[in-house]
Amino acid sequence: MLAWTLSGVALGALVLSATGPAPAQEAAQGTDDPSLSGLAGAGQDQGRMLVEADSLIYDIDDETIAAVGNVVIYYGDYTLAADRVDVESQTERVRASGAVQLTDASGTVVRADSLDITDDLKEGVIEALQIVTAQRTAFTAERARRTGGDVTELDNGVYLPCVDCDGVPGRQPVWRINAKRIIHRQGDRTITFRQTTFEFLGVPIAYVPAFSAPDPTVRRKSGFLAPRPSYDGDRGVGIQTPYFHVLAPNMDVTLSPAFYSNQGPLLDAEFRHRVMDGAYSIRIAGLRQEDPAAFEDTSGDRLYRGSFSSTGDFRINERWTWGWDIAVATDRSFFEDYDRPEADDDVAVNDIFLTGVDGRNRFDAHAYGFFVQQEDSTEPGALEQDVSLQAKQPIVHPVIDHEVYADEPVAGGEFSVRSNFTSLTRRKDDIFEFETGPETRLRAASGTFTRGSVDALWRRRLVDSAGQVFTPFAYMRGDVFFTAPEDGSAIGLTETDVALRAMPAVGLEYSYPLLFQSAIGSTVIEPTAQLIVRPNETETGDIPNEDAQSLVFDATSLFDYDKFSGYDRAEGGTRLNVGLRYSSQFVGGVSVSGVVGQSIHLLGRNSFETDTAYNTGADSGLQSDQSDYVASLNINTNQGLLLGTSARFDQEDFAPNRVTAQAVGLAGPLTTAVTYAFMREQPDLGIDDDRSELQAAASLRLNEHWRVFGATRFDIENENFVRHALGFAYDDEAFSFSLAYAEDKTRTTGEATDRTIYLRLGFRTLGDINGSFDAME
């Protein structure tokens, strides 16, 4: 009789919807297991069973076995505990009573007052059922019945999104679902709720006669997702109702039609497909606007509008991946006007890529196209090039980076080779016109330009007996440029040309770390000097500059061998970088670190003062033989306060040219962050006034669940708030809510202000409801 195959497994069949009603999932997954968490095999032999009890009673005449008193049964992955368990061989029934509790391998716990079920799982009844999952969601019911071996019904069922919520014993969730009947059809893997009431804070707020949801074994199920309400002055009141449809275990489509009171219906469809080596998606959206004039004076003033986007990511093998990320639209402002996920303040980057990684070695290849999301300039007197932002964007075909490190030391040091290949085409010059004069600055030239670069670096670190550190290094940089400018290109070249450039360099970095220890902590002061000897830079002004215009000289770049940000410029001349590194660690965990120094041009031509159409080094702090002073300081009090600042000071009068400072504090329920930024005027770059601003953000937790938060951005020079937001939120394990109001003048022109209200409701296991409501003033 010990061959009965059910005992605890019988209860396992009733762990029907242990994780609660699962919303339709939006992430394509692998092939689903058609069985119910392995319970379909409950009638099969799962091995020997161990029974512990105060006593075992055998009734030979009735062919029954009773385990009585502190019964614990171990069977396969199940553990069954009860006061008494009876097995009837003739009726093929299993009965358990008195504090019945079943635990399975996943951590799901089923509790009941009693159970009476056949050992083939086809028929049975459980009284006072409670199911608690490993995720701490729960079902309770007055009674559960199993019929036909496939259907389980719960009477007066209650679904709880958490038990002992937030880790507090006995704490109830703020919402629950009550149902007169809950029916689980194992074969269909569905759960049907009948006469369902949604309660919030104990108050019924919604009633649904019936609805169905996938059972917990279903990772992806067709169905409606949470609606997304919105409001915008141009679109009007909007509602988007996504529908997720499973086409195959590895393929799905999400239809997200929306309706806007001012503009009519918008169609939106996304197809996703997961294959053996990766996944890809395609998304298309479009509408016929009922009121195009609502977008007057923008590219959105048109009848038909839409977009196309696609992503792909595929693994070739353990080292190589390739894919794409594409987003285009009928006009510049479609993504922003209709709150599309592809929206960006400036541009959508279209990218086709190939990446390989092998330890420290790396290969990256990208082909780029840039879709502008800014409107063309309509200011009087603007240059012709300024009214064609899209034409000024390049097509990059492609850019390739390759970095390789030698496995073994070379001459006792580290040896690496970096290479870059870039080819691009631009239709129009990108020219900036100064407001205060007729001068212009070339930001990018029209034409087709191709460059190949190789940079080989060797360095070795040596430490002598006195603790002095010597790091000799050498590098060789070689470039070849193929230039084919458009007729009339502002670069000054008139015909196709080939240019070669070589930049050898040798150098030595010296530092002497000095350690001071005392009762209050330890300090390291490290004077550092770095000498780099190179010839002058060649071809300056005769070749395009695409990737070396973003130049920020600060303490982090003080000891860079080449301070240009890209390959199109190569720093030349002999330069000495000197500085002092400092760090302290004090008793109590307080730490302080900082750097101060200067870069000195000794011999040759200073690449940063070279006058070119790009003005790359202008107002950078490196344009004179003696650079500006740079410094940084960071303090961690270990008491919830972090301070950091970075500054560049004029080398003649020590006036600040660039300053950033930030303080982050955590004091009990209050978290704050304050940031200050200052940049002196840079007339050579078209910035005619000083710029300074202050940003602050704070979050105050009022109690365990409630918090308020806010942020502001203040333009100090113009004495004007340009952005601020304020909101409050509630968070617990079962429910989250946030409401925020934001004003933003940085995304508008003139005196207009962009005002937005953001609303989010989050229900554990059911999903989130998000909405935004925009108004322009």
C-alpha angles and dihedrals in degrees: 000000000000086000091081104130103209122053102123093004090069091065089047089069089063094056082096108147100008097152095048132241106335118214120228105279123234100201118086109234138185126276112310122236104244092209123087100255090304094304093116087079093054092114092057124091109271097183134267122338126225116211124193119186142140088249142358118214120200119197106191095184096052093033093231134139122202125193108199132189126019092000117191119175123190113198123161108307093342133093118194123192125183143138091249137007122190126191118195113197097190096051093032091227134141120207126187127178141175119047094348113194129174124188122189132196093269092058095254112149123204118194127186142157091234145341135206114185141149116252092241091059093236099115134021152120132228122192125213095001125195124178119192118183131209086255087057096244116135148202124200128186139170091229139358124204129191119202136173092010089272111059128068121186128195120200118216092356126187126198117207119190090211141007121212084012118216088008094291112131111242097009111143125214120253090239138034141170119237121194131181089216133009115196122194117195105195096193093052091037091224135130118210121200117203125198091000127188125192111213125198119187087348094303120113106235102166137029127196121182092212142343137166133221134180117266120246094267090066112088094179125028133169114248148104120300127212113296120244116218122196144166131206130166092235099038098035124209111348139188126187120193114189121205118199116207125187111218095176137341089276101029135065144156130214117206111198108178115179134192125208120192093222101036107029130227124350121200118215127175131173124190121195130186129183116201133181096277103030146320141265137193136201123198128186128181134173147147144184105239117227093200111028090164089073085078095047117162091022133090087254092074093104137103101239122041133170149135144224126209135169139175132193135178122179133173115220093185138323091297106033132064134169137182148124144250115201133173127166134156141191091254142012098259104040095099092050098039093054099036093244118180088239091062117127132168094242120005145352110233114219110201139179110188146183119192133184127183127185112168106297092345116097140181124193127178123178136174110200137197122175124214109200118225095186126093119245116259116268096179115132113257095019116152116260089244091056092063093059106061094159093052089054092058115096130232104225111208093193144329115198127188123188126180124182130179124200113248093218130041116269112216086344094303143088117277126193138166125209123188135182133189120188130176125172144159128213126184101204137029116255104224129175117210118207115232095219100051149003093272120116134196123217112227098172135355129228121245139058117302129180129184134180120194135183123188120185117190132189126181138161131194118219127182122193129208092268092057096254113147120217119186114183115190141174135187138183121207123190129181137180121195128199110193126188106168123191117252108280093014112170091230089084097235114124104191145019111294142172121219130186127202133182127186117185119181140180126189150159130220117201128189135167113199111205118197121207120185129188141154091277097051145286132294132196119199114186120186108201134191127180125190121193121185117198140148121251120287112259134207092029110165094010096080131055122261113213107146106027104064099092101085121168114169112199141130092289093060098037094105099036112130090223116021096196112106097226147019101268091079125045117196113236138185131056114297137182119204114193130179150138124244118202134186134167134184114197133194109274094038099281111147132187128187134171149156132213128177153119138235118227125197107215110173140008128017118331107235091206095059095046108123109233134153088258097055087210098167097037114130090353095125090245099078094096127061090253110047128217116276115260127200142168134189130188126186127187110188093188085224098092097280124109123180127189135170138172125190144174117207127197111259093222106045101007090238113156113260098174130010134173123177133173136185121192119188137183116188115165108295094354124089118181139174126188123185128187124191130183130178123178119228115282106197093174088062096043096259103127101174137050114261125211133157141170125218125189134179131179140177122195121193107212094189140332093305111017127075138164124210140182145170136195139185119204126193102217096190094052094032093230137127106234101178137012140156137190132186149141133225144191122210133180134144095272103033141025131185135179135176121185137174122204136184121195129180096172093079095051138060130239116355095331119127126204109220121190136176116204122200128184131177119185125193117186112243092000100068140237134298114209130184139170128195118197131195129175122208 
